[in-house]
Amino acid sequence: MKYPSHGYRWLNAKIRLDTGLVLSDPYAHKCCKAAGIKSKAKHYKYKKPGDPYRVFPNLLLSEMQLDGPMQCIVSDMTAFRVKGVYYELTLYMDLWNNEIISHALSAKRGDRMTYVSGLEDLVALKQQYPEYQMILHSDQGSVYTSKAFNELLPMYGITRSMSRAGTPTDNAAMEAINGWIKSELFMDLHVTGDRPVQEEVNEYIVFFNELRPAYALSYLTPKQYRESLSPVAGV
């Protein structure tokens, strides 16, 4: 199976997206069961909330209503190895449609520049739409709490928000995406390092944004969702 990290509902949506063939989920389930197809991905486990924020309040707890792009961006770092080489991938994702709008990769452990480079791309995008009021949410990692990371954000109308310590569920959408990314990179897209890993990751980001149906978006891709609902389709 080409996408072993996913279950029958996602596979049915992907077939519909790619071929136009419409099947019911129960029928897709029967087909997968008959063929012995089952998701191989591990699912995220709930953890109890941790200590309150130290630097910035957790604005996600206010149950904000998102009705358009770039209102709340969530960020996190995930790590993986390819051919024994350690990589860190920092992501910035629009919580409205789960679209990855900025990312940076490094083969250096603890490289602060992956956070900064991704943030610079985010700020450049924000400058194109100064009328948007943006929240940037992250965990309490040392880079995210640093003065260098945060001092420029108010100048661009970006408000900071932060998870409680040791509480990944405060950034549940980003945590879930991190899990899926590692499953899909290696189970589905078979990243091997035979080509530059940066190139393979960039191709995955395009797949994630434009070719991967998302359950939370009624099995539209993030790009399809944005173009169907956003008044500014280019965002």
Stockholm file with secondary structure:
# STOCKHOLM 1.0

chainA/1-235         MKYPSHGYRWLNAKIRLDTGLVLSDPYAHKCCKAAGIKSKAKHYKYKKPGDPYRVFPNLLLSEMQLDGPMQCIVSDMTAFRVKGVYYELTLYMDLWNNEIISHALSAKRGDRMTYVSGLEDLVALKQQYPEYQMILHSDQGSVYTSKAFNELLPMYGITRSMSRAGTPTDNAAMEAINGWIKSELFMDLHVTGDRPVQEEVNEYIVFFNELRPAYALSYLTPKQYRESLSPVAGV
#=GR chainA/1-235 SS CCCTTSCHHHHHHHHHHHHCCCCCHHHHHHHHHHHTCCCCCCCCCCCCCCBCCSSSCCGGGGCCCCCSTTSEEEEEEEEEEETTEEEEEEEEEETTTTEEEEEEEESSTTCHHHHHHHHHHHHHHHHHCTTSCEEEEECCCTTTTSHHHHTTGGGGTEEEEECCBTCGGGGHHHHHHHHHHHHIIIIISCCCSSSCHHHHHHHHHHIIIIICCBGGGTTBCHHHHHHHHCSSTTC
#=GC SS_cons         CCCTTSCHHHHHHHHHHHHCCCCCHHHHHHHHHHHTCCCCCCCCCCCCCCBCCSSSCCGGGGCCCCCSTTSEEEEEEEEEEETTEEEEEEEEEETTTTEEEEEEEESSTTCHHHHHHHHHHHHHHHHHCTTSCEEEEECCCTTTTSHHHHTTGGGGTEEEEECCBTCGGGGHHHHHHHHHHHHIIIIISCCCSSSCHHHHHHHHHHIIIIICCBGGGTTBCHHHHHHHHCSSTTC
//
